[in-house]
């Protein structure tokens, strides 16, 4: 059911009949859901599965509420018929970039805190 809804959200993100604000949310949810890399890696205890159990279903629910019901039903039927989901490598690159940027920022921040601000 979630797999079908993710595919339906992906299809809705590409539909010109969908309002722009719903399309923006749908693009973000579809990109995150179809990315081969998680924002929070699963090997991190407990919170590693939060994206799969909380963030993704809430994103899907938001898109379902924003997309007109008739159109969402149409995309669900199409998703049911076609099955498979494509992987989104662009989203993977964005998530890797966010991780690297976050780690670099934390390294810079802590190096300033630990190193102090001694100016001689």
MMTF fields as JSON, N, C-alpha, C and O atoms, coordinates in Angstrom:
{
  "mmtfVersion": "1.0.0",
  "mmtfProducer": "UNKNOWN",
  "numBonds": 479,
  "numAtoms": 480,
  "numGroups": 120,
  "numChains": 1,
  "numModels": 1,
  "chainsPerModel": [1],
  "groupsPerChain": [120],
  "chainIdList": ["A"],
  "bondAtomList": [4, 2, 8, 6, 12, 10, 16, 14, 20, 18, 24, 22, 28, 26, 32, 30, 36, 34, 40, 38, 44, 42, 48, 46, 52, 50, 56, 54, 60, 58, 64, 62, 68, 66, 72, 70, 76, 74, 80, 78, 84, 82, 88, 86, 92, 90, 96, 94, 100, 98, 104, 102, 108, 106, 112, 110, 116, 114, 120, 118, 124, 122, 128, 126, 132, 130, 136, 134, 140, 138, 144, 142, 148, 146, 152, 150, 156, 154, 160, 158, 164, 162, 168, 166, 172, 170, 176, 174, 180, 178, 184, 182, 188, 186, 192, 190, 196, 194, 200, 198, 204, 202, 208, 206, 212, 210, 216, 214, 220, 218, 224, 222, 228, 226, 232, 230, 236, 234, 240, 238, 244, 242, 248, 246, 252, 250, 256, 254, 260, 258, 264, 262, 268, 266, 272, 270, 276, 274, 280, 278, 284, 282, 288, 286, 292, 290, 296, 294, 300, 298, 304, 302, 308, 306, 312, 310, 316, 314, 320, 318, 324, 322, 328, 326, 332, 330, 336, 334, 340, 338, 344, 342, 348, 346, 352, 350, 356, 354, 360, 358, 364, 362, 368, 366, 372, 370, 376, 374, 380, 378, 384, 382, 388, 386, 392, 390, 396, 394, 400, 398, 404, 402, 408, 406, 412, 410, 416, 414, 420, 418, 424, 422, 428, 426, 432, 430, 436, 434, 440, 438, 444, 442, 448, 446, 452, 450, 456, 454, 460, 458, 464, 462, 468, 466, 472, 470, 476, 474],
  "bondOrderList": [1, 1, 1, 1, 1, 1, 1, 1, 1, 1, 1, 1, 1, 1, 1, 1, 1, 1, 1, 1, 1, 1, 1, 1, 1, 1, 1, 1, 1, 1, 1, 1, 1, 1, 1, 1, 1, 1, 1, 1, 1, 1, 1, 1, 1, 1, 1, 1, 1, 1, 1, 1, 1, 1, 1, 1, 1, 1, 1, 1, 1, 1, 1, 1, 1, 1, 1, 1, 1, 1, 1, 1, 1, 1, 1, 1, 1, 1, 1, 1, 1, 1, 1, 1, 1, 1, 1, 1, 1, 1, 1, 1, 1, 1, 1, 1, 1, 1, 1, 1, 1, 1, 1, 1, 1, 1, 1, 1, 1, 1, 1, 1, 1, 1, 1, 1, 1, 1, 1],
  "groupList": [{"groupName": "UNK", "atomNameList": ["N", "CA", "C", "O"], "elementList": ["N", "C", "C", "O"], "formalChargeList": [0, 0, 0, 0], "bondAtomList": [1, 0, 2, 1, 3, 2], "bondOrderList": [1, 1, 2], "singleLetterCode": "X", "chemCompType": "L-PEPTIDE LINKING"}],
  "groupTypeList": [0, 0, 0, 0, 0, 0, 0, 0, 0, 0, 0, 0, 0, 0, 0, 0, 0, 0, 0, 0, 0, 0, 0, 0, 0, 0, 0, 0, 0, 0, 0, 0, 0, 0, 0, 0, 0, 0, 0, 0, 0, 0, 0, 0, 0, 0, 0, 0, 0, 0, 0, 0, 0, 0, 0, 0, 0, 0, 0, 0, 0, 0, 0, 0, 0, 0, 0, 0, 0, 0, 0, 0, 0, 0, 0, 0, 0, 0, 0, 0, 0, 0, 0, 0, 0, 0, 0, 0, 0, 0, 0, 0, 0, 0, 0, 0, 0, 0, 0, 0, 0, 0, 0, 0, 0, 0, 0, 0, 0, 0, 0, 0, 0, 0, 0, 0, 0, 0, 0, 0],
  "groupIdList": [1, 2, 3, 4, 5, 6, 7, 8, 9, 10, 11, 12, 13, 14, 15, 16, 17, 18, 19, 20, 21, 22, 23, 24, 25, 26, 27, 28, 29, 30, 31, 32, 33, 34, 35, 36, 37, 38, 39, 40, 41, 42, 43, 44, 45, 46, 47, 48, 49, 50, 51, 52, 53, 54, 55, 56, 57, 58, 59, 60, 61, 62, 63, 64, 65, 66, 67, 68, 69, 70, 71, 72, 73, 74, 75, 76, 77, 78, 79, 80, 81, 82, 83, 84, 85, 86, 87, 88, 89, 90, 91, 92, 93, 94, 95, 96, 97, 98, 99, 100, 101, 102, 103, 104, 105, 106, 107, 108, 109, 110, 111, 112, 113, 114, 115, 116, 117, 118, 119, 120],
  "secStructList": [7, 2, 2, 2, 2, 2, 2, 2, 2, 2, 2, 2, 2, 6, 7, 6, 6, 1, 7, 2, 2, 2, 2, 2, 2, 2, 2, 2, 2, 2, 2, 2, 2, 2, 7, 1, 1, 7, 1, 1, 7, 6, 6, 1, 6, 6, 4, 4, 4, 2, 0, 0, 0, 0, 0, 2, 2, 2, 2, 2, 2, 2, 2, 2, 2, 2, 1, 7, 2, 2, 2, 2, 2, 2, 2, 2, 2, 2, 2, 2, 2, 2, 7, 7, 7, 7, 7, 7, 2, 2, 2, 2, 2, 2, 2, 2, 2, 2, 2, 2, 2, 2, 2, 2, 2, 2, 2, 2, 2, 2, 2, 2, 2, 2, 2, 7, 7, 7, 7, 7],
  "xCoordList": [0.826, 0.0, 0.877, 0.621, 1.903, 2.793, 3.544, 3.722, 3.979, 4.704, 3.838, 4.308, 2.576, 1.654, 1.454, 1.44, 1.3, 1.086, 2.325, 2.198, 3.512, 4.739, 4.779, 5.117, 4.435, 4.414, 3.343, 3.564, 2.189, 1.119, 1.559, 1.24, 2.284, 2.814, 3.812, 3.811, 4.656, 5.6, 4.853, 5.226, 3.81, 3.021, 2.329, 2.259, 1.819, 1.15, 2.134, 1.755, 3.381, 4.378, 4.653, 5.18, 4.306, 4.556, 3.289, 3.334, 2.163, 0.875, 0.643, 0.671, 0.414, 0.199, -1.134, -1.323, -2.049, -3.348, -3.277, -4.232, -2.161, -1.987, -1.577, -0.75, -2.137, -1.723, -0.222, 0.363, 0.391, 1.844, 2.337, 3.391, 1.609, 2.062, 2.014, 2.882, 1.007, 0.925, 2.027, 2.596, 2.312, 3.362, 4.734, 5.554, 4.988, 6.263, 6.443, 7.51, 5.41, 5.481, 5.62, 6.389, 4.889, 4.953, 6.346, 6.836, 6.984, 8.347, 9.302, 10.116, 9.204, 10.087, 9.86, 10.817, 8.606, 8.294, 8.728, 9.324, 8.437, 8.821, 10.337, 10.867, 11.037, 12.5, 13.085, 14.012, 12.554, 13.047, 12.716, 13.556, 11.489, 11.067, 11.819, 12.12, 12.124, 12.761, 14.28, 14.952, 14.819, 16.269, 16.84, 16.284, 17.93, 18.541, 19.284, 19.757, 19.388, 20.097, 19.125, 18.402, 19.107, 18.245, 18.901, 20.126, 18.072, 18.57, 19.166, 20.214, 18.489, 18.987, 19.326, 18.412, 20.609, 20.974, 20.331, 20.208, 19.921, 19.228, 20.107, 19.586, 21.429, 22.283, 22.343, 22.868, 21.817, 21.75, 20.575, 19.441, 20.834, 19.763, 18.558, 18.711, 17.407, 16.092, 15.803, 14.893, 16.545, 16.209, 16.505, 16.031, 17.277, 17.557, 16.316, 16.256, 15.327, 14.088, 12.976, 11.883, 13.222, 12.193, 11.714, 10.523, 12.648, 12.235, 11.294, 10.341, 11.563, 10.715, 9.363, 8.358, 9.331, 8.114, 7.277, 6.068, 7.908, 7.177, 7.242, 6.203, 8.443, 8.602, 7.966, 7.211, 8.256, 7.722, 6.198, 5.557, 5.583, 4.114, 3.447, 2.402, 4.043, 3.474, 3.564, 2.64, 4.661, 4.802, 3.785, 3.193, 3.584, 2.598, 1.199, 0.417, 0.889, -0.412, -0.642, -1.744, 0.38, 0.262, -0.036, -0.901, 0.668, 0.435, -0.978, -1.664, -1.413, -2.759, -3.808, -4.818, -3.572, -4.532, -4.49, -5.506, -3.335, -3.205, -3.687, -4.138, -3.587, -3.988, -5.492, -6.011, -6.204, -7.64, -7.922, -7.234, -8.938, -9.187, -9.343, -8.816, -10.03, -10.21, -8.889, -8.673, -8.013, -6.702, -5.838, -5.124, -5.906, -5.104, -5.567, -4.749, -6.884, -7.409, -6.933, -6.618, -6.886, -6.398, -4.935, -4.555, -4.115, -2.689, -2.465, -1.535, -3.304, -3.212, -3.525, -2.849, -4.549, -4.912, -3.771, -3.447, -3.17, -2.034, -0.854, -0.197, -0.583, 0.524, 0.271, 1.19, -0.97, -1.345, -1.099, -0.632, -1.422, -1.278, 0.186, 0.559, 1.017, 2.4, 3.365, 4.372, 3.096, 3.963, 5.204, 5.117, 6.373, 7.702, 7.943, 7.309, 8.873, 9.268, 10.678, 11.572, 10.886, 12.244, 13.076, 12.528, 14.385, 15.285, 15.633, 15.745, 15.801, 16.075, 17.517, 17.784, 18.43, 19.845, 20.128, 21.088, 19.334, 19.507, 19.26, 20.02, 18.193, 17.913, 19.044, 19.386, 19.622, 20.739, 21.923, 22.554, 22.223, 23.328, 23.037, 23.93, 21.788, 21.419, 21.57, 22.093, 21.119, 21.224, 22.686, 23.064, 23.513, 24.954, 25.551, 26.341, 25.183, 25.673, 25.276, 26.095, 24.011, 23.556, 24.334, 24.697, 24.596, 25.378, 26.803, 27.301, 27.449, 28.825, 28.876, 29.775, 27.917, 27.864, 27.637, 28.284, 26.721, 26.455, 27.659, 27.959, 28.354, 29.557, 30.65, 31.339, 30.827, 31.845, 31.529, 32.427, 30.247, 29.856, 30.124, 30.661, 29.753, 29.999, 31.493, 31.913, 32.29, 33.742, 34.28, 35.091, 33.837, 34.267, 33.825, 34.619, 32.566, 32.01, 32.777, 33.162, 32.998, 33.695, 35.177, 35.778, 35.772, 37.177, 37.343, 38.346, 36.361, 36.386, 36.162, 36.805, 35.248, 34.932, 36.098, 36.454, 36.67, 37.754, 39.056, 39.805, 39.303, 40.55, 40.57, 41.641, 39.405, 39.331, 39.532, 39.752, 39.453, 39.592, 40.838, 40.798, 41.924, 43.158, 43.765, 44.097, 43.907, 44.548, 45.792, 45.681, 46.958, 48.194, 48.842, 49.895],
  "yCoordList": [-1.184, 0.0, 1.257, 2.177, 1.314, 2.476, 2.585, 3.68, 1.453, 1.448, 2.019, 2.801, 1.621, 2.134, 3.642, 4.39, 4.077, 5.506, 6.329, 7.448, 5.796, 6.503, 6.664, 7.732, 5.607, 5.683, 6.67, 7.424, 6.673, 7.616, 9.057, 9.954, 9.281, 10.624, 11.042, 12.191, 10.111, 10.382, 10.787, 11.752, 10.046, 10.372, 11.723, 12.5, 12.004, 13.284, 14.447, 15.532, 14.226, 15.297, 15.706, 16.791, 14.859, 15.139, 15.534, 15.776, 15.598, 15.897, 17.405, 18.056, 17.984, 19.432, 19.898, 21.097, 18.98, 19.353, 19.567, 20.048, 19.214, 19.327, 20.765, 21.338, 21.365, 22.723, 22.786, 21.8, 23.935, 24.072, 23.74, 23.119, 24.134, 23.874, 22.381, 21.867, 21.688, 20.24, 19.539, 18.541, 20.087, 19.506, 19.651, 18.735, 20.795, 21.003, 19.99, 19.39, 19.799, 18.82, 17.416, 16.611, 17.112, 15.789, 15.497, 14.374, 16.503, 16.324, 15.994, 15.077, 16.734, 16.487, 15.1, 14.382, 14.727, 13.414, 12.296, 11.314, 12.435, 11.4, 11.275, 10.164, 12.407, 12.359, 11.683, 10.88, 12.003, 11.382, 9.896, 9.077, 9.551, 8.149, 7.29, 6.129, 7.846, 7.068, 7.125, 6.443, 7.933, 8.033, 6.726, 6.158, 6.254, 5.03, 5.252, 4.294, 6.489, 6.818, 7.487, 8.407, 7.024, 7.626, 8.86, 8.939, 9.834, 11.022, 10.634, 11.144, 9.731, 9.188, 7.72, 6.916, 7.346, 5.956, 4.969, 5.246, 3.81, 2.807, 2.169, 1.596, 2.258, 1.632, 2.423, 1.92, 3.649, 4.422, 3.868, 3.882, 3.376, 2.739, 3.658, 4.855, 3.106, 3.709, 4.824, 4.675, 5.94, 7.057, 6.762, 7.477, 5.724, 5.349, 4.907, 5.011, 4.415, 3.965, 4.992, 4.743, 6.147, 7.175, 7.671, 7.916, 7.819, 8.306, 7.324, 7.726, 6.034, 5.025, 4.893, 4.604, 5.098, 4.878, 6.129, 6.03, 7.305, 8.526, 9.561, 10.005, 9.952, 11.057, 10.745, 11.562, 9.594, 9.242, 9.113, 9.698, 8.375, 8.318, 9.682, 9.954, 10.54, 11.873, 12.699, 13.445, 12.571, 13.267, 12.786, 13.587, 11.48, 10.913, 11.406, 11.789, 11.394, 11.866, 13.331, 13.702, 14.159, 15.573, 15.732, 16.521, 14.992, 15.08, 14.614, 15.231, 13.528, 13.006, 14.058, 14.185, 14.81, 15.851, 17.055, 17.725, 17.339, 18.509, 18.262, 19.185, 17.015, 16.676, 16.423, 15.737, 16.975, 16.704, 15.194, 14.451, 14.735, 13.3, 12.522, 11.414, 13.053, 12.341, 12.085, 11.015, 13.082, 12.924, 11.92, 11.124, 11.96, 11.016, 9.587, 8.672, 9.393, 8.06, 7.583, 6.408, 8.501, 8.173, 7.74, 6.763, 8.472, 8.126, 6.835, 6.084, 6.579, 5.3, 4.131, 3.103, 4.289, 3.225, 2.991, 1.847, 4.068, 3.939, 3.262, 2.405, 3.641, 3.041, 1.561, 0.746, 1.217, -0.188, -1.003, -2.141, -0.396, -1.085, -1.279, -2.334, -0.261, -0.307, -0.94, -1.514, -0.856, -1.502, -0.716, 0.346, -1.202, -0.741, 0.741, 1.575, 1.04, 2.419, 2.677, 1.855, 3.81, 4.141, 4.67, 5.226, 4.503, 5.098, 6.504, 6.764, 7.401, 8.792, 9.12, 9.391, 9.093, 9.327, 10.803, 11.117, 11.705, 13.128, 13.375, 14.091, 12.78, 12.915, 12.319, 12.856, 11.221, 10.616, 11.576, 11.706, 12.242, 13.201, 14.373, 14.844, 14.842, 15.946, 15.53, 16.296, 14.33, 13.862, 13.679, 14.026, 13.144, 13.019, 14.403, 14.6, 15.361, 16.728, 17.302, 17.929, 17.088, 17.586, 16.955, 17.647, 15.662, 14.987, 15.548, 15.865, 15.671, 16.177, 17.614, 17.974, 18.442, 19.831, 19.904, 20.693, 19.083, 19.068, 18.635, 19.234, 17.606, 17.133, 18.182, 18.416, 18.823, 19.872, 21.051, 21.608, 21.434, 22.526, 22.171, 22.985, 20.965, 20.546, 20.507, 20.915, 20.019, 19.996, 21.411, 21.675, 22.319, 23.71, 24.332, 24.992, 24.126, 24.694, 24.214, 25.016, 22.898, 22.364, 22.71, 22.841, 22.859, 23.261, 24.685, 25.005, 25.549, 26.928, 26.938, 27.701, 26.09, 26.021, 25.429, 25.95, 24.38, 23.696, 24.481, 24.636, 24.968, 25.703, 27.068, 27.622, 27.612, 28.938, 30.027, 29.764, 31.231, 32.393, 33.208, 34.439, 32.531, 33.224, 33.917, 33.274, 35.209, 35.985, 36.624, 37.45, 36.246, 36.762, 37.77, 38.306],
  "zCoordList": [0.0, 0.0, 0.0, -0.776, 0.853, 0.892, -0.426, -0.961, -0.942, -2.216, -3.333, -4.159, -3.349, -4.359, -4.186, -5.163, -2.938, -2.689, -3.037, -3.534, -2.786, -3.175, -4.687, -5.196, -5.395, -6.861, -7.32, -8.268, -6.66, -7.011, -6.744, -7.524, -5.655, -5.352, -6.431, -6.873, -6.848, -7.933, -9.211, -9.878, -9.537, -10.732, -10.576, -11.528, -9.382, -9.133, -9.269, -9.709, -8.897, -8.984, -10.421, -10.67, -11.354, -12.771, -13.526, -14.733, -12.822, -13.45, -13.5, -12.456, -14.693, -14.796, -14.188, -13.982, -13.902, -13.322, -11.806, -11.198, -11.213, -9.762, -9.431, -10.14, -8.367, -7.972, -7.667, -7.22, -7.907, -7.776, -6.371, -6.229, -5.334, -3.967, -3.646, -2.941, -4.162, -3.961, -4.756, -4.315, -5.938, -6.767, -6.107, -6.176, -5.468, -4.767, -3.648, -3.515, -2.85, -1.758, -2.323, -1.797, -3.386, -4.008, -4.555, -4.437, -5.153, -5.682, -4.534, -4.647, -3.436, -2.293, -1.695, -1.408, -1.509, -0.922, -1.863, -1.421, -3.15, -4.114, -4.209, -4.253, -4.241, -4.32, -3.088, -3.199, -1.925, -0.688, -0.651, -0.281, -1.036, -0.989, -1.997, -1.719, -3.155, -4.215, -4.176, -4.951, -3.28, -3.173, -2.617, -1.677, -3.184, -2.666, -1.344, -0.733, -0.908, 0.325, 1.285, 0.902, 2.544, 3.559, 4.139, 4.234, 4.531, 5.208, 6.56, 6.957, 7.259, 8.521, 8.246, 8.056, 8.219, 7.901, 8.871, 10.064, 8.342, 9.148, 10.218, 11.175, 10.078, 11.083, 12.389, 13.383, 12.409, 13.644, 14.453, 13.976, 15.683, 16.458, 16.652, 16.893, 16.547, 16.746, 15.741, 14.926, 15.769, 14.887, 13.42, 12.537, 13.156, 11.775, 11.018, 9.793, 11.752, 11.111, 11.185, 10.676, 11.807, 11.925, 10.564, 10.373, 9.615, 8.303, 7.625, 6.957, 7.798, 7.168, 7.863, 7.213, 9.157, 9.93, 10.186, 10.391, 10.176, 10.511, 9.4, 8.912, 8.991, 8.044, 6.695, 6.168, 6.137, 4.818, 4.816, 3.943, 5.754, 5.757, 5.968, 5.378, 6.803, 6.993, 5.709, 5.386, 4.985, 3.708, 2.69, 1.967, 2.634, 1.711, 2.088, 1.218, 3.387, 3.845, 3.48, 3.076, 3.619, 3.257, 1.772, 1.395, 0.934, -0.514, -0.845, -1.66, -0.216, -0.473, -0.12, -0.812, 0.953, 1.346, 0.407, 0.226, -0.19, -1.059, -2.487, -3.166, -2.935, -4.31, -4.326, -3.446, -5.327, -5.428, -5.455, -6.154, -4.69, -4.527, -5.832, -5.942, -6.797, -8.058, -8.773, -9.341, -8.735, -9.381, -8.628, -9.238, -7.303, -6.523, -6.768, -6.854, -6.881, -7.185, -8.558, -8.744, -9.507, -10.848, -10.811, -11.457, -10.053, -9.96, -9.181, -9.475, -8.201, -7.476, -8.41, -8.368, -9.252, -10.199, -11.194, -11.515, -11.674, -12.602, -11.914, -12.505, -10.668, -9.916, -9.685, -9.773, -9.392, -9.171, -10.439, -10.383, -11.584, -12.864, -13.254, -13.767, -13.012, -13.489, -12.501, -12.917, -11.234, -10.24, -9.936, -9.319, -10.35, -9.945, -9.786, -10.433, -8.911, -8.636, -9.152, -8.95, -9.815, -10.25, -9.085, -8.133, -9.153, -8.16, -8.624, -9.822, -7.674, -7.991, -7.58, -6.409, -8.533, -8.238, -7.974, -7.271, -8.509, -8.223, -6.739, -6.086, -6.209, -4.776, -3.945, -2.892, -4.406, -3.679, -3.608, -2.559, -4.708, -4.736, -3.797, -3.093, -3.788, -2.896, -1.439, -0.63, -1.096, 0.288, 0.682, 1.801, -0.208, 0.088, 0.303, 1.227, -0.539, -0.389, 0.968, 1.641, 1.376, 2.685, 3.829, 4.78, 3.755, 4.794, 4.852, 5.933, 3.711, 3.673, 4.171, 4.931, 3.749, 4.202, 5.706, 6.396, 6.217, 7.655, 8.462, 9.495, 8.012, 8.712, 8.643, 9.636, 7.485, 7.362, 8.276, 8.907, 8.348, 9.237, 10.698, 11.449, 11.096, 12.478, 12.791, 13.874, 11.851, 12.058, 12.209, 13.096, 11.354, 11.445, 12.764, 13.435, 13.14, 14.368, 15.594, 16.445, 15.681, 16.851, 16.85, 17.916, 15.68, 15.643, 16.15, 16.788, 15.87, 16.379, 17.891, 18.611, 18.372, 19.807, 20.603, 21.66, 20.115, 20.826, 20.703, 21.668, 19.498, 19.244, 19.91, 20.159, 20.198, 20.823, 19.795, 18.612, 20.262, 19.388, 19.764, 19.766, 20.076, 20.453, 19.252, 18.257, 19.342, 18.28, 18.902, 19.808, 18.42, 19.005, 18.125, 18.47]
}
